[in-house]
């Protein structure tokens, strides 16, 4: 048994704090979580790598820590309420099965959070720590829905611990770098068309002369409508890195850039199947049913699995300008390297492929603009807009991630309770473009054809408390 290093043990302990903060539903494109600060939400995260307004800059660009003269702490909580509804338009039932319903609302309210600290060491150096949730996904459909043989529940969670250090090279230029310890946990469930598996086994047995061909039709009629339940879960931990720069163009404007590396995982876990019992069969069919169900159960068995997945690199370039004593404006361009995720493949420990789903993600861009208005010395109001491109293509869209391009509409406010203490609140409405789906996961007979459209939107409310010592 391998004993973790001291560095890994410390990171695992900090990841435990992240796990306590995390239960996120993806609200960036694909399953990225943009919600990394309560202050940034009100601006749709425009200017994130250049604003450096509070300790959350440790995540968005640790070079921003050079702007602080005192230790800062920030804690944020986000309430995320997505709605994801499928409308049927020509779906086809799987073989030997009824069609089923439309799945209800696959979205549900979740809560996630972040914790940050930034500590100036001297005039040149600062240290920071960020704990948060960069990626997450939860979709869950009603039992018995049309697409149950392709997806029921999908739950992906990551927990990230990010120490960082910044170095002020000159009065106008700062560089920074950090490490990312990240842990991923994933669970996927779906139904299996057990009747179709029995039909396949019966056809093979009849072709080999092992059972009478005349017995196949009455047997299949007797075992119609049977389903198994499948559950795959796994986890892994891995390391990545990030780096940033900030240039103070003048006293009122600055430019920031930040890069966060991709992280490669070798997920290990288990696949578990709960197979149904056969109904009572006539004496002539009972031995055939016992033999065929034993063959299916032996082929679809519980056991260990692995999966290799690389979560994407992310790069931001941001601009921030204080126009006057009242107004700030900001903008951001973000690139996410989703093209590393081409398929989701689970391999048994025997080396056999259990399942492989084409994803064929493409790289995606996000553009955002925002503004702040200082109404008084205590009150500041925020606004922002963003266009968030999806990496999902129409052909390979699945019910686990029925994603499309989205537009963010954000507002927020900040109240300074004292020179040291400030509170931020933000609200965002995300309008997701309608997404079409025409998916059979490789076989209409086994999985049915899921054909129709998704209507989705998201409401997010965030709150953050920041304190400077």
TITIGU-582366 format. One record per residue (C-alpha): x, y, z; residue number from 1; chain. Coordinates in Angstrom, 2 decimals, always signed. Layout:
N
X|Y|Z|NUM|A
...
This chain:
469
+0.00|+0.00|+0.00|1|A
+1.47|+3.36|-1.08|2|A
+1.75|+5.92|+1.74|3|A
+0.98|+9.48|+0.57|4|A
+3.75|+12.08|+0.87|5|A
+3.52|+14.82|+3.49|6|A
+2.65|+17.35|+0.77|7|A
-0.15|+15.12|-0.47|8|A
-1.50|+14.59|+3.06|9|A
-1.66|+18.35|+3.64|10|A
-3.37|+18.85|+0.30|11|A
-5.86|+16.08|+1.04|12|A
-6.74|+17.73|+4.35|13|A
-7.32|+21.06|+2.61|14|A
-9.35|+19.26|-0.07|15|A
-11.59|+18.08|+2.77|16|A
-12.41|+21.75|+3.43|17|A
-13.16|+22.16|-0.26|18|A
-15.45|+19.14|-0.16|19|A
-17.40|+20.75|+2.67|20|A
-17.87|+23.85|+0.49|21|A
-18.73|+21.96|-2.67|22|A
-21.89|+20.65|-4.24|23|A
-21.78|+22.45|-7.54|24|A
-23.82|+22.24|-10.71|25|A
-21.93|+23.33|-13.81|26|A
-22.99|+26.79|-14.97|27|A
-20.10|+27.61|-17.24|28|A
-20.03|+25.92|-20.61|29|A
-19.83|+22.10|-20.43|30|A
-19.18|+21.36|-16.75|31|A
-16.86|+24.24|-15.82|32|A
-17.88|+26.27|-12.79|33|A
-17.36|+30.00|-13.31|34|A
-18.69|+30.80|-9.82|35|A
-15.40|+31.49|-8.06|36|A
-16.29|+34.70|-6.18|37|A
-19.33|+36.58|-4.98|38|A
-17.89|+39.94|-6.02|39|A
-17.09|+38.78|-9.55|40|A
-20.54|+37.33|-10.18|41|A
-22.11|+40.81|-10.30|42|A
-19.85|+41.67|-13.25|43|A
-20.36|+38.29|-15.01|44|A
-16.68|+37.74|-14.09|45|A
-15.56|+40.41|-16.54|46|A
-12.07|+41.72|-15.78|47|A
-11.37|+38.78|-13.47|48|A
-7.63|+38.59|-14.17|49|A
-7.17|+42.37|-13.78|50|A
-9.65|+43.57|-11.12|51|A
-7.77|+42.28|-8.04|52|A
-10.47|+43.71|-5.81|53|A
-10.25|+41.16|-3.00|54|A
-8.59|+37.89|-2.00|55|A
-10.48|+35.94|-4.70|56|A
-7.77|+37.17|-7.08|57|A
-5.71|+34.22|-5.79|58|A
-7.88|+32.12|-8.13|59|A
-8.49|+34.50|-11.05|60|A
-4.90|+35.86|-11.14|61|A
-2.57|+35.59|-8.12|62|A
-0.46|+38.42|-9.57|63|A
-3.21|+40.70|-8.27|64|A
-2.04|+40.03|-4.70|65|A
+0.65|+42.68|-5.28|66|A
-2.06|+45.34|-4.87|67|A
-2.70|+44.41|-1.23|68|A
-0.90|+46.02|+1.71|69|A
-2.69|+43.95|+4.36|70|A
-3.79|+40.34|+4.76|71|A
-7.17|+39.70|+3.17|72|A
-9.65|+36.87|+3.61|73|A
-12.75|+36.23|+1.49|74|A
-15.44|+33.56|+1.73|75|A
-18.25|+33.14|-0.78|76|A
-21.33|+30.96|-1.11|77|A
-23.36|+30.40|-4.28|78|A
-26.93|+29.14|-4.59|79|A
-27.39|+27.67|-8.08|80|A
-30.80|+26.73|-9.45|81|A
-30.75|+25.30|-12.98|82|A
-33.76|+24.14|-14.95|83|A
-33.13|+21.49|-17.65|84|A
-36.24|+20.14|-19.38|85|A
-36.50|+17.77|-22.33|86|A
-39.37|+17.89|-24.83|87|A
-39.98|+14.80|-26.92|88|A
-40.19|+15.17|-30.69|89|A
-40.06|+11.77|-32.37|90|A
-38.24|+9.57|-29.83|91|A
-38.35|+5.80|-30.37|92|A
-38.70|+3.20|-27.63|93|A
-35.94|+0.67|-27.08|94|A
-36.66|-2.90|-28.10|95|A
-39.02|-4.79|-25.77|96|A
-39.61|-1.59|-23.74|97|A
-42.21|+1.15|-23.36|98|A
-41.23|+4.68|-24.41|99|A
-41.46|+6.41|-21.01|100|A
-41.86|+10.03|-19.93|101|A
-39.92|+13.20|-20.63|102|A
-37.76|+13.04|-17.50|103|A
-39.02|+16.01|-15.52|104|A
-36.57|+18.77|-14.58|105|A
-33.05|+17.33|-14.64|106|A
-31.69|+20.36|-12.78|107|A
-31.83|+20.88|-9.03|108|A
-30.74|+23.55|-6.56|109|A
-27.20|+23.13|-5.29|110|A
-24.79|+25.11|-3.13|111|A
-21.08|+25.66|-3.63|112|A
-18.50|+27.91|-2.03|113|A
-14.99|+29.33|-2.09|114|A
-12.43|+30.35|+0.52|115|A
-9.43|+32.64|-0.09|116|A
-6.57|+34.22|+1.82|117|A
-3.90|+36.60|+0.52|118|A
-0.92|+37.52|+2.73|119|A
+1.64|+40.20|+1.79|120|A
+5.09|+39.00|+2.86|121|A
+6.94|+42.23|+2.01|122|A
+6.80|+44.86|-0.72|123|A
+7.85|+42.35|-3.38|124|A
+6.23|+39.05|-2.41|125|A
+2.80|+37.81|-1.35|126|A
+1.39|+34.36|-0.59|127|A
-2.15|+33.19|-1.24|128|A
-4.37|+30.15|-0.87|129|A
-7.56|+29.39|-2.79|130|A
-9.98|+26.55|-2.02|131|A
-12.84|+25.95|-4.40|132|A
-14.67|+23.89|-6.99|133|A
-13.58|+24.49|-10.61|134|A
-15.65|+21.78|-12.32|135|A
-18.94|+20.10|-11.47|136|A
-21.99|+18.49|-13.01|137|A
-25.29|+17.21|-11.65|138|A
-28.14|+16.12|-13.91|139|A
-30.82|+13.69|-12.72|140|A
-33.90|+12.51|-14.59|141|A
-37.10|+10.89|-13.38|142|A
-37.18|+7.12|-13.24|143|A
-38.73|+5.54|-16.31|144|A
-38.02|+8.43|-18.66|145|A
-37.41|+8.06|-22.41|146|A
-33.63|+8.31|-22.16|147|A
-33.18|+6.04|-19.14|148|A
-31.01|+3.62|-21.13|149|A
-28.60|+6.49|-21.85|150|A
-28.60|+8.41|-18.57|151|A
-30.33|+8.74|-15.23|152|A
-27.95|+10.58|-12.90|153|A
-24.61|+12.21|-13.69|154|A
-22.63|+13.63|-10.77|155|A
-19.09|+14.97|-11.28|156|A
-17.38|+16.99|-8.54|157|A
-13.90|+18.44|-8.25|158|A
-12.23|+19.95|-5.20|159|A
-9.23|+22.24|-5.74|160|A
-6.56|+23.55|-3.35|161|A
-4.38|+26.27|-4.90|162|A
-1.41|+27.81|-3.04|163|A
+0.25|+30.65|-4.97|164|A
+3.00|+33.26|-4.68|165|A
+3.40|+36.60|-6.44|166|A
+6.51|+38.69|-7.13|167|A
+6.35|+42.40|-7.85|168|A
+9.12|+42.75|-10.43|169|A
+8.65|+46.52|-10.64|170|A
+6.09|+49.09|-9.57|171|A
+4.08|+48.37|-12.71|172|A
+4.61|+44.66|-13.33|173|A
+3.94|+41.52|-11.25|174|A
+4.25|+37.82|-12.01|175|A
+2.80|+34.92|-10.05|176|A
+2.62|+31.14|-10.03|177|A
+0.73|+28.49|-8.12|178|A
+0.11|+24.77|-7.77|179|A
-3.26|+23.02|-7.99|180|A
-4.06|+19.90|-6.03|181|A
-7.35|+18.66|-7.42|182|A
-9.55|+15.71|-6.62|183|A
-12.37|+14.38|-8.79|184|A
-15.29|+12.16|-7.84|185|A
-17.77|+10.92|-10.43|186|A
-20.94|+8.85|-10.41|187|A
-22.98|+7.83|-13.47|188|A
-26.18|+5.78|-13.39|189|A
-28.54|+4.47|-16.07|190|A
-30.87|+1.61|-16.83|191|A
-29.82|-1.32|-19.04|192|A
-32.25|-2.97|-21.43|193|A
-32.11|-6.44|-19.86|194|A
-34.76|-7.76|-22.22|195|A
-32.64|-6.75|-25.22|196|A
-29.62|-8.48|-23.66|197|A
-31.69|-11.63|-23.23|198|A
-32.86|-11.35|-26.85|199|A
-29.27|-11.11|-28.06|200|A
-28.25|-14.11|-25.97|201|A
-31.28|-16.09|-27.21|202|A
-30.47|-15.35|-30.84|203|A
-26.87|-16.47|-30.39|204|A
-27.91|-19.63|-28.57|205|A
-30.48|-20.52|-31.26|206|A
-27.94|-19.92|-34.03|207|A
-25.51|-22.26|-32.26|208|A
-28.20|-24.90|-31.90|209|A
-28.17|-24.66|-28.11|210|A
-31.89|-23.89|-27.82|211|A
-34.79|-24.52|-30.24|212|A
-35.39|-21.59|-32.57|213|A
-39.14|-22.01|-32.05|214|A
-38.72|-21.25|-28.34|215|A
-37.24|-17.79|-28.92|216|A
-40.42|-15.80|-29.78|217|A
-42.50|-17.02|-26.79|218|A
-39.52|-16.56|-24.48|219|A
-38.94|-12.96|-25.60|220|A
-42.63|-12.19|-25.27|221|A
-42.53|-13.46|-21.68|222|A
-39.49|-11.41|-20.65|223|A
-40.43|-8.10|-22.30|224|A
-39.98|-4.93|-20.21|225|A
-37.11|-6.10|-17.97|226|A
-34.48|-3.55|-16.94|227|A
-31.21|-3.62|-15.00|228|A
-29.77|-0.71|-13.05|229|A
-26.16|+0.26|-13.67|230|A
-23.94|+2.42|-11.47|231|A
-20.36|+3.52|-12.21|232|A
-18.38|+5.51|-9.67|233|A
-14.72|+6.45|-9.33|234|A
-12.25|+9.05|-8.11|235|A
-8.68|+10.23|-8.41|236|A
-6.33|+13.03|-7.33|237|A
-3.85|+14.91|-9.51|238|A
-1.68|+18.02|-9.68|239|A
-1.64|+21.01|-12.02|240|A
-0.23|+24.52|-12.08|241|A
-1.13|+28.10|-12.93|242|A
+0.66|+31.36|-13.67|243|A
-0.32|+34.99|-14.12|244|A
+0.97|+38.46|-14.89|245|A
-0.40|+41.92|-14.17|246|A
+0.65|+45.20|-15.77|247|A
-0.39|+48.51|-14.27|248|A
-0.70|+50.59|-17.43|249|A
-1.24|+53.75|-15.38|250|A
-2.82|+54.74|-12.07|251|A
-6.32|+53.94|-13.33|252|A
-5.98|+50.99|-15.69|253|A
-4.37|+47.57|-15.69|254|A
-4.10|+44.48|-17.84|255|A
-3.95|+40.92|-16.49|256|A
-3.41|+37.49|-17.98|257|A
-3.71|+34.10|-16.31|258|A
-3.21|+30.50|-17.42|259|A
-4.36|+27.40|-15.57|260|A
-3.02|+24.06|-16.81|261|A
-5.08|+21.05|-17.74|262|A
-5.11|+18.17|-15.25|263|A
-4.89|+14.51|-16.23|264|A
-6.75|+11.91|-14.19|265|A
-6.61|+8.14|-14.11|266|A
-9.93|+7.48|-12.40|267|A
-10.43|+4.13|-10.71|268|A
-13.64|+2.80|-9.24|269|A
-16.35|+0.20|-9.67|270|A
-19.19|-0.75|-11.96|271|A
-22.19|-2.33|-10.26|272|A
-25.29|-3.82|-11.86|273|A
-28.57|-4.82|-10.27|274|A
-30.20|-7.35|-12.59|275|A
-33.90|-8.27|-12.39|276|A
-35.31|-11.70|-11.72|277|A
-37.14|-13.41|-14.56|278|A
-40.93|-13.67|-14.37|279|A
-42.53|-17.07|-13.90|280|A
-42.06|-19.02|-17.14|281|A
-43.81|-22.12|-18.51|282|A
-41.95|-25.38|-17.77|283|A
-40.73|-25.61|-21.36|284|A
-39.13|-22.15|-21.15|285|A
-37.90|-22.08|-17.54|286|A
-34.59|-23.94|-18.22|287|A
-33.94|-21.75|-21.26|288|A
-34.58|-18.60|-19.22|289|A
-32.28|-19.75|-16.42|290|A
-29.45|-20.48|-18.85|291|A
-29.83|-17.25|-20.79|292|A
-30.10|-15.01|-17.70|293|A
-27.01|-16.70|-16.25|294|A
-25.15|-15.94|-19.48|295|A
-26.22|-12.29|-19.47|296|A
-25.38|-11.86|-15.78|297|A
-21.96|-13.40|-16.37|298|A
-21.28|-11.00|-19.25|299|A
-22.54|-7.87|-17.44|300|A
-20.88|-8.31|-14.05|301|A
-19.75|-6.14|-11.15|302|A
-16.09|-5.20|-11.07|303|A
-13.37|-2.59|-11.09|304|A
-13.09|+0.05|-13.83|305|A
-10.70|+2.80|-14.87|306|A
-11.07|+5.90|-17.03|307|A
-8.51|+8.40|-18.31|308|A
-9.74|+11.98|-18.55|309|A
-8.02|+15.34|-18.93|310|A
-9.81|+18.43|-17.65|311|A
-9.05|+21.48|-19.79|312|A
-6.51|+24.25|-19.56|313|A
-8.01|+27.74|-19.14|314|A
-6.50|+31.08|-20.20|315|A
-7.84|+34.58|-19.49|316|A
-6.86|+38.06|-20.63|317|A
-8.60|+40.88|-18.72|318|A
-8.72|+44.66|-18.75|319|A
-9.81|+46.98|-15.93|320|A
-10.09|+50.78|-15.99|321|A
-11.30|+53.27|-13.41|322|A
-12.92|+55.95|-15.56|323|A
-13.44|+58.42|-12.70|324|A
-14.36|+58.49|-9.02|325|A
-17.72|+56.86|-9.81|326|A
-17.28|+54.41|-12.67|327|A
-15.13|+51.37|-13.48|328|A
-15.29|+49.36|-16.69|329|A
-13.83|+45.91|-17.36|330|A
-13.66|+43.17|-19.97|331|A
-12.42|+39.59|-20.24|332|A
-11.68|+36.98|-22.89|333|A
-11.42|+33.37|-21.77|334|A
-10.26|+30.32|-23.74|335|A
-10.89|+26.77|-22.51|336|A
-9.09|+23.84|-24.09|337|A
-11.94|+21.35|-24.15|338|A
-10.61|+19.51|-27.20|339|A
-8.68|+17.15|-24.89|340|A
-12.02|+15.50|-24.06|341|A
-12.89|+13.42|-27.14|342|A
-14.55|+10.43|-25.48|343|A
-15.54|+9.07|-22.10|344|A
-14.35|+5.47|-21.93|345|A
-14.58|+3.06|-19.00|346|A
-12.28|+0.06|-19.09|347|A
-12.61|-3.00|-16.88|348|A
-9.59|-4.11|-14.88|349|A
-9.53|-7.11|-17.22|350|A
-8.70|-4.74|-20.09|351|A
-12.11|-5.04|-21.79|352|A
-13.95|-1.81|-22.67|353|A
-17.13|-1.54|-20.63|354|A
-18.48|+1.53|-22.44|355|A
-17.21|+4.37|-24.62|356|A
-19.18|+7.54|-25.35|357|A
-18.00|+9.93|-28.09|358|A
-17.88|+13.54|-26.86|359|A
-15.67|+15.26|-29.47|360|A
-15.55|+18.51|-27.52|361|A
-14.17|+21.59|-29.25|362|A
-12.26|+24.47|-27.66|363|A
-14.57|+27.20|-26.38|364|A
-14.45|+30.98|-25.87|365|A
-16.12|+33.23|-23.33|366|A
-16.43|+37.03|-23.67|367|A
-17.63|+39.31|-20.88|368|A
-17.96|+43.02|-20.13|369|A
-18.91|+44.75|-16.90|370|A
-19.09|+47.99|-14.97|371|A
-19.09|+49.25|-11.37|372|A
-20.84|+52.38|-10.11|373|A
-19.84|+53.83|-6.72|374|A
-23.05|+55.42|-5.48|375|A
-21.59|+56.47|-2.13|376|A
-18.45|+55.71|-0.15|377|A
-20.27|+52.66|+1.22|378|A
-22.38|+51.44|-1.68|379|A
-21.20|+50.16|-5.05|380|A
-23.41|+48.62|-7.74|381|A
-22.31|+46.19|-10.45|382|A
-23.47|+44.88|-13.80|383|A
-22.17|+42.54|-16.46|384|A
-22.91|+40.57|-19.63|385|A
-21.22|+37.47|-21.01|386|A
-21.46|+35.14|-23.97|387|A
-20.34|+31.63|-23.09|388|A
-19.65|+29.21|-25.95|389|A
-20.37|+25.51|-25.47|390|A
-17.79|+22.89|-26.53|391|A
-20.58|+20.35|-27.20|392|A
-21.52|+19.62|-30.81|393|A
-25.03|+18.78|-32.02|394|A
-24.15|+15.27|-33.22|395|A
-22.56|+14.03|-30.00|396|A
-24.78|+15.84|-27.48|397|A
-25.89|+13.42|-24.75|398|A
-28.54|+13.63|-22.03|399|A
-25.78|+13.64|-19.42|400|A
-24.65|+17.06|-20.68|401|A
-27.27|+18.62|-22.98|402|A
-25.24|+21.81|-23.27|403|A
-25.49|+24.79|-25.65|404|A
-24.20|+28.37|-25.90|405|A
-25.42|+30.70|-23.16|406|A
-25.74|+34.40|-22.32|407|A
-25.21|+35.78|-18.80|408|A
-27.09|+38.78|-17.36|409|A
-25.54|+39.81|-14.03|410|A
-26.10|+42.46|-11.36|411|A
-24.60|+42.92|-7.93|412|A
-23.93|+45.26|-5.03|413|A
-21.24|+45.85|-2.44|414|A
-21.66|+47.41|+0.99|415|A
-18.63|+48.51|+3.02|416|A
-19.51|+47.99|+6.64|417|A
-16.12|+49.40|+7.70|418|A
-12.76|+50.12|+6.07|419|A
-11.85|+46.47|+6.73|420|A
-15.15|+44.65|+6.16|421|A
-17.25|+44.52|+3.00|422|A
-20.14|+42.36|+1.84|423|A
-20.96|+41.52|-1.77|424|A
-24.12|+40.04|-3.23|425|A
-24.72|+39.10|-6.85|426|A
-27.43|+37.67|-9.07|427|A
-27.10|+36.11|-12.53|428|A
-29.66|+34.80|-14.96|429|A
-28.23|+32.52|-17.64|430|A
-30.25|+31.98|-20.78|431|A
-29.19|+28.74|-22.46|432|A
-29.86|+28.37|-26.16|433|A
-32.30|+25.56|-26.98|434|A
-30.38|+22.35|-27.64|435|A
-31.56|+19.62|-30.01|436|A
-30.72|+15.98|-29.42|437|A
-30.92|+12.93|-31.67|438|A
-29.06|+10.22|-29.79|439|A
-29.26|+6.45|-29.53|440|A
-25.87|+5.79|-27.86|441|A
-24.98|+3.39|-30.66|442|A
-28.14|+1.28|-30.85|443|A
-31.82|+2.22|-30.99|444|A
-32.79|-1.40|-30.29|445|A
-30.80|-1.46|-27.06|446|A
-31.07|+2.14|-25.88|447|A
-33.97|+3.73|-27.74|448|A
-33.73|+6.93|-29.77|449|A
-33.84|+10.15|-27.73|450|A
-35.05|+12.83|-30.12|451|A
-36.27|+16.26|-29.15|452|A
-35.16|+19.54|-27.62|453|A
-33.87|+20.87|-24.32|454|A
-35.03|+24.12|-22.73|455|A
-32.67|+25.33|-20.00|456|A
-31.91|+28.35|-17.87|457|A
-30.09|+29.05|-14.62|458|A
-30.52|+31.38|-11.65|459|A
-27.51|+32.07|-9.41|460|A
-27.41|+34.06|-6.16|461|A
-24.03|+34.64|-4.49|462|A
-22.87|+36.29|-1.27|463|A
-19.34|+37.05|-0.16|464|A
-17.72|+38.50|+2.92|465|A
-14.22|+40.03|+2.65|466|A
-12.06|+41.22|+5.52|467|A
-8.71|+43.02|+5.54|468|A
-6.64|+42.71|+8.71|469|A
